[in-house]
């Protein structure tokens, strides 16, 4: 046994020689995520212990992208920042983001990104690019980025999304060296062209208004940093890492949630054509979105934890310093909770009274994903994502049968419950069956 306490912020190796402990049943995963004895370890997520060379990919990932970042921090460091950042997702702010930012941006952008008709008379779009741009607009407002009003500037910002997102979870994918290298370039672009100029612009704006914030202006991350709302943000590198986490979480995870739902509904409509007439129904789409979140968990599909002290999970002993591999999608497919068809997509599913329709896709406990409020809405009846799905299905969206989507190839991480193949799309061609030439002509500038 170890003769000192495990420090999840600095230790990069298990303090025991125990094998990793796999956690994938519903009850055990919920207990693990709620346990005070089991904590995040950014170093384990970075894979630093698998890449021990100085300056290795794990060390770079830890230093540049996830070290003590909000999602991967613990204790007072996490709680105090979380209380501060909760100001960004108050009900009034969520309503503004849904009704005045995301929904109008999606409606204005859709006609501009559609191309066609093709030889088959169909109109098409890249669903990843469209969703990225929609939620990028939201992320920029959420972070407080300025000078983003042109297509050129938004495209430069969009170029940062996928590399930065890939860096955070790079341990799961092959060719990690290339992923980290691209992410470092993207981070440099994000800082020099957007984050640092926006920070300075907001500092000047605050000085000119004596620090007063207009009542109709939603709070943003950079305002919280400049106010000193959390003393931890005096560390500029930490503030930057948190901004990157919020940035990619707002865009990449939201995009995956929409694309996954479209992919899942395509299969459902093929088997249940009677439901096709419900494709723009708000309640139906909200249920479908939550069902897809349950199965695919795009926000946090797989997490690592460390035992802070000796404990047990499901009656099995866990030793201090032991590495835990926690599979949220496996827990959300537990037949004891979801029935014998737990692994199948079913937007009509009868959900147990004591669980959420989306399961634990957003996590549970103090590390519940900040984005849960954005997706579920201020009153829990749906937020911006459902509005985007309605817009797409009004145009007749479906995966392009002639152009299959492309995914990032997964690596063998040694994860003990890593059997699920949850694709991470980076290209997703789609057809718009109900987009007509008249609509296309009306949308031309």
C-alpha positions in Angstrom: 0.0 0.0 0.0 1.1 3.6 -0.5 2.5 5.5 2.4 1.3 8.9 1.4 -2.0 10.3 0.1 -2.7 10.3 -3.6 -2.7 13.8 -5.1 -4.8 13.7 -8.3 -3.5 17.0 -9.5 0.2 15.9 -9.7 0.4 12.1 -9.6 0.6 10.6 -13.0 0.8 6.9 -12.1 -1.2 4.6 -9.9 0.4 4.3 -6.5 -0.3 0.6 -6.4 0.5 -2.1 -8.8 -3.2 -3.1 -9.0 -4.7 -3.6 -12.4 -7.2 -1.0 -13.6 -10.7 -1.5 -12.2 -13.5 -1.6 -14.8 -16.8 0.1 -13.9 -19.7 -0.2 -16.3 -22.9 -1.3 -14.5 -25.5 1.4 -13.8 -25.4 1.3 -10.0 -21.6 1.0 -9.9 -21.0 3.9 -12.3 -23.5 6.2 -10.4 -21.8 5.2 -7.1 -18.3 5.9 -8.6 -19.2 9.3 -10.0 -20.8 10.3 -6.7 -18.1 8.9 -4.4 -15.9 11.4 -2.4 -13.3 8.7 -2.3 -12.9 8.5 -6.1 -11.7 11.6 -8.0 -10.7 12.9 -11.4 -7.1 12.6 -12.5 -6.3 14.8 -15.5 -2.9 13.1 -15.7 -4.6 9.7 -16.2 -6.9 11.2 -18.9 -3.9 12.7 -20.6 -2.2 9.3 -20.6 0.9 10.8 -19.1 1.7 7.5 -17.2 1.6 5.6 -20.6 3.9 8.2 -22.2 6.6 8.8 -19.4 9.2 10.5 -21.6 9.8 14.2 -20.7 8.0 16.3 -23.2 5.9 13.3 -24.3 2.4 13.6 -25.7 0.7 12.9 -22.4 2.7 15.6 -20.6 2.0 18.1 -23.4 -1.7 17.3 -23.3 -1.8 17.7 -19.5 0.1 21.0 -19.5 -1.5 22.7 -22.5 -5.1 21.4 -22.5 -6.5 19.7 -19.4 -4.3 20.2 -16.3 -6.6 21.3 -13.5 -9.1 22.5 -16.0 -12.7 22.8 -14.7 -13.9 19.4 -15.9 -10.9 17.5 -14.6 -10.4 19.3 -11.2 -11.5 18.2 -7.8 -12.4 19.5 -4.4 -12.4 23.3 -3.6 -10.7 24.1 -6.9 -13.6 22.6 -8.8 -16.4 23.8 -6.5 -15.4 27.4 -6.4 -15.0 27.7 -10.1 -18.2 25.8 -10.8 -20.2 28.2 -8.6 -18.7 31.1 -10.6 -19.4 29.6 -14.0 -23.0 28.6 -13.1 -23.7 32.3 -13.6 -23.3 31.7 -17.3 -26.2 29.2 -17.5 -28.8 31.0 -15.5 -32.4 30.6 -16.9 -32.6 34.1 -18.4 -29.2 33.7 -20.1 -30.2 30.3 -21.5 -33.4 31.8 -23.0 -31.4 34.6 -24.6 -28.9 32.1 -26.1 -31.7 29.9 -27.4 -34.0 32.5 -28.8 -31.6 35.3 -29.8 -28.4 33.6 -30.7 -28.6 29.9 -31.7 -32.1 29.6 -33.3 -31.7 32.8 -35.5 -28.1 31.8 -36.5 -29.2 28.4 -37.5 -32.1 29.7 -39.6 -29.9 32.3 -41.3 -27.0 30.0 -41.9 -28.8 26.9 -43.3 -29.6 28.4 -46.8 -26.0 29.6 -47.1 -24.3 26.2 -46.6 -26.6 24.1 -48.7 -25.3 23.2 -52.2 -27.0 21.7 -55.2 -29.0 20.4 -56.7 -26.8 17.5 -57.7 -27.4 15.2 -60.7 -30.1 13.4 -58.6 -31.9 16.7 -58.0 -31.1 16.6 -54.3 -29.6 19.4 -52.1 -26.9 18.6 -49.7 -24.8 20.0 -46.9 -21.9 19.0 -44.5 -23.8 18.5 -41.3 -20.7 18.8 -39.2 -19.7 22.1 -40.7 -23.2 23.5 -40.4 -23.6 22.5 -36.7 -20.1 23.7 -35.9 -20.9 27.1 -37.3 -24.2 27.3 -35.4 -22.8 26.4 -32.0 -19.6 28.3 -32.7 -21.7 31.5 -32.7 -23.1 30.5 -29.3 -19.6 29.6 -28.0 -18.2 32.9 -29.0 -20.9 34.8 -27.1 -20.5 32.4 -24.2 -16.8 33.0 -24.0 -17.0 36.7 -24.8 -15.1 36.7 -28.1 -15.3 39.8 -30.3 -14.7 40.6 -33.9 -16.5 37.5 -35.2 -19.1 39.0 -37.4 -17.8 37.9 -40.8 -17.7 34.5 -42.5 -14.0 34.8 -42.8 -13.5 35.3 -39.0 -16.0 32.6 -38.1 -14.2 30.2 -40.4 -10.9 31.0 -38.8 -12.4 30.3 -35.4 -14.1 27.1 -36.7 -10.7 25.8 -37.8 -9.7 25.7 -34.1 -12.6 23.5 -32.9 -11.8 20.0 -34.1 -8.1 20.1 -33.3 -8.7 21.4 -29.8 -11.5 19.0 -29.2 -9.3 16.1 -30.4 -6.5 17.1 -28.1 -8.6 16.8 -25.0 -9.5 13.1 -25.8 -6.4 12.4 -27.8 -5.5 9.4 -25.7 -8.4 7.5 -27.3 -7.2 7.9 -30.9 -4.4 6.7 -33.2 -1.7 9.0 -34.6 -1.8 11.0 -31.3 1.4 12.9 -32.2 -0.3 14.5 -35.2 -3.4 15.3 -33.2 -1.4 17.0 -30.5 0.7 18.9 -33.0 -2.4 20.2 -34.8 -4.0 21.1 -31.5 -1.0 23.2 -30.5 -1.2 25.1 -33.8 -5.0 25.6 -33.2 -4.4 26.8 -29.7 -1.9 29.4 -30.9 -4.4 30.6 -33.5 -7.2 30.7 -30.9 -5.1 32.7 -28.5 -3.5 35.2 -30.9 -6.5 35.9 -33.1 -9.4 35.6 -30.7 -8.9 35.0 -26.9 -6.2 37.6 -26.2 -7.6 40.4 -28.4 -11.1 39.8 -26.9 -9.7 39.9 -23.4 -8.1 43.2 -24.1 -11.2 44.6 -25.8 -13.4 43.6 -22.9 -10.9 45.2 -20.5 -11.1 48.5 -22.4 -14.8 48.3 -22.5 -15.1 47.7 -18.8 -12.8 50.7 -18.1 -15.0 52.9 -20.3 -18.2 51.9 -18.4 -16.7 51.9 -14.9 -17.2 48.1 -14.9 -21.0 48.3 -15.3 -22.7 45.5 -17.3 -25.9 46.4 -19.2 -28.9 44.5 -17.9 -29.7 43.0 -21.3 -26.1 41.7 -21.8 -25.6 38.0 -20.8 -22.6 37.3 -18.7 -19.7 35.7 -20.4 -16.5 33.9 -19.4 -14.1 36.8 -20.1 -16.1 39.1 -17.9 -15.9 36.7 -15.0 -12.1 36.5 -15.5 -11.7 40.3 -15.6 -13.9 40.7 -12.5 -11.7 38.4 -10.6 -14.8 36.3 -9.8 -12.5 33.4 -8.9 -8.9 34.2 -7.7 -7.8 31.0 -9.5 -8.1 32.9 -12.8 -5.2 35.1 -11.8 -3.4 32.2 -13.4 -3.8 33.1 -17.0 -2.8 29.6 -18.2 -5.6 28.1 -16.2 -8.1 30.6 -17.5 -7.0 29.8 -21.0 -7.4 26.0 -20.4 -10.9 26.5 -19.0 -11.8 28.7 -21.9 -10.7 26.0 -24.3 -12.7 23.4 -22.4 -15.8 25.6 -22.5 -15.2 26.4 -26.2 -14.9 22.9 -27.4 -17.6 21.6 -25.1 -20.0 24.2 -26.5 -19.2 23.4 -30.1 -17.9 19.9 -30.5 -20.2 18.1 -28.1 -23.2 20.0 -29.3 -22.4 19.1 -32.9 -22.0 15.4 -32.0 -25.3 15.5 -30.2 -27.1 16.8 -33.3 -25.3 14.5 -35.7 -25.7 11.4 -33.6 -29.5 12.1 -33.3 -29.8 12.4 -37.1 -27.8 9.2 -37.6 -30.0 7.3 -35.0 -33.3 8.6 -36.4 -32.3 7.5 -39.9 -32.3 3.9 -38.7 -35.5 4.4 -36.7 -37.4 5.9 -39.6 -36.3 3.1 -41.8 -37.8 0.6 -39.4 -40.7 2.7 -38.3 -41.9 4.7 -41.3 -45.1 5.6 -39.5 -43.1 7.9 -37.3 -41.7 9.9 -40.2 -44.6 12.3 -40.1 -43.5 13.2 -36.6 -40.0 14.3 -37.7 -40.6 18.0 -36.9 -42.6 17.4 -33.7 -40.8 19.1 -30.8 -41.6 16.5 -28.2 -40.7 13.6 -30.5 -37.3 15.2 -31.4 -36.6 16.0 -27.7 -37.2 12.4 -26.8 -35.0 11.3 -29.7 -32.2 13.7 -28.7 -32.2 12.4 -25.2 -32.3 8.7 -26.3 -29.3 9.4 -28.6 -27.5 11.1 -25.7 -28.1 8.1 -23.5 -26.6 5.7 -26.1 -23.7 7.7 -27.3 -22.9 10.2 -24.5 -21.0 12.7 -26.7 -20.2 14.9 -23.7 -18.2 12.4 -21.7 -18.4 8.9 -23.2 -15.6 7.5 -21.2 -13.9 8.8 -18.1 -11.0 7.9 -15.9 -11.0 8.1 -12.1 -8.5 7.5 -9.3 -9.2 6.1 -5.8 -8.1 8.8 -3.3 -8.2 6.2 -0.5 -9.1 2.5 0.0 -12.8 2.0 -0.8 -15.2 -0.4 -2.6 -17.4 -0.4 -5.6 -20.2 -2.9 -5.9 -18.8 -4.8 -3.0 -15.4 -5.1 -4.7 -12.4 -3.6 -3.0 -10.6 -0.7 -4.6 -7.1 0.3 -3.4 -5.8 3.8 -2.9 -4.2 5.1 -6.1 -6.0 2.5 -8.3 -7.0 3.6 -11.7 -10.7 3.2 -12.6 -12.1 3.0 -16.1 -15.7 4.2 -16.1 -17.9 3.6 -19.2 -20.9 5.8 -19.1 -22.5 4.4 -22.3 -22.3 0.9 -21.0 -24.0 2.0 -17.8 -26.7 3.7 -19.9 -27.2 0.4 -21.7 -27.7 -1.6 -18.6 -30.7 -4.0 -19.2 -31.5 -3.9 -15.4 -32.5 -0.3 -15.8 -33.5 0.1 -19.5 -34.9 -3.3 -20.3 -33.8 -6.1 -22.7 -33.6 -3.7 -25.6 -31.3 -1.3 -23.7 -28.7 -1.1 -26.5 -31.3 -0.1 -29.2 -32.3 3.4 -30.1 -36.0 3.9 -29.3 -37.4 7.4 -29.0 -40.7 5.9 -27.7 -38.9 4.2 -24.8 -40.7 3.9 -21.5 -38.3 5.4 -19.0 -38.1 4.3 -15.4 -39.6 6.9 -13.1 -36.4 7.4 -11.1 -34.0 8.1 -14.0 -33.7 10.8 -16.6 -34.4 9.9 -20.2 -30.8 10.8 -21.2 -29.5 8.6 -18.4 -26.1 9.7 -17.1 -24.9 11.2 -20.4 -24.1 14.4 -18.6 -22.6 12.6 -15.6 -23.9 12.9 -12.0 -22.8 14.5 -8.8 -20.6 17.6 -8.6 -19.1 17.1 -12.0 -22.5 17.2 -13.8 -21.8 18.7 -17.2 -22.3 22.5 -17.4 -23.9 21.9 -20.8 -26.8 19.9 -19.3 -28.7 23.2 -18.8 -28.1 24.4 -22.3 -29.3 21.1 -23.9 -32.3 20.6 -21.6 -33.4 24.2 -21.4 -34.1 26.6 -18.6 -37.2 24.6 -17.6 -36.0 21.1 -18.5 -38.3 20.8 -21.6 -35.7 21.3 -24.2 -33.2 24.0 -25.3 -31.4 25.1 -28.4 -30.5 21.7 -29.7 -34.2 20.7 -30.3 -34.7 24.0 -32.3 -31.8 23.1 -34.6 -33.2 19.6 -35.1 -36.6 21.0 -36.0 -35.0 23.3 -38.6 -33.1 20.4 -40.1 -36.0 18.0 -40.3 -38.2 20.7 -41.8 -35.7 20.6 -44.7 -35.9 16.8 -44.7 -32.4 16.0 -43.4 -31.0 12.5 -43.6 -27.5 10.9 -44.0 -26.3 11.0 -47.6 -26.5 7.3 -48.8 -23.9 8.0 -51.5 -21.3 9.6 -49.2 -20.7 7.8 -45.9 -19.4 9.8 -43.0 -15.8 9.7 -41.9 -14.6 9.0 -38.4 -11.4 9.4 -36.4 -9.7 6.0 -35.9 -9.7 4.8 -32.3 -6.6 3.6 -30.5 -6.1 0.7 -28.1 -5.9 2.6 -24.8 -5.9 -0.5 -22.6 -9.3 0.7 -21.2 -10.9 -2.2 -19.5 -14.5 -1.7 -20.7 -13.7 -0.1 -24.0 -15.6 -2.5 -26.2 -18.2 0.0 -27.5 -17.4 1.5 -30.8 -18.8 5.0 -30.5 -17.8 6.9 -33.6 -16.5 10.5 -33.5 -17.5 12.0 -36.8 -15.4 14.6 -38.5 -17.3 14.6 -41.8 -21.0 13.9 -42.1 -22.6 14.5 -45.6 -26.4 14.9 -45.5 -29.2 15.1 -48.0 -32.1 17.6 -47.6 -35.1 15.7 -49.1 -37.6 18.5 -48.6 -35.4 21.5 -49.6 -37.0 22.7 -52.9 -35.6 24.9 -55.7 -38.1 27.6 -54.7 -36.7 27.6 -51.2 -33.2 27.7 -52.6 -34.0 30.6 -54.8 -35.7 32.5 -52.0 -32.7 32.1 -49.8 -30.2 33.6 -52.4 -28.8 36.9 -51.2 
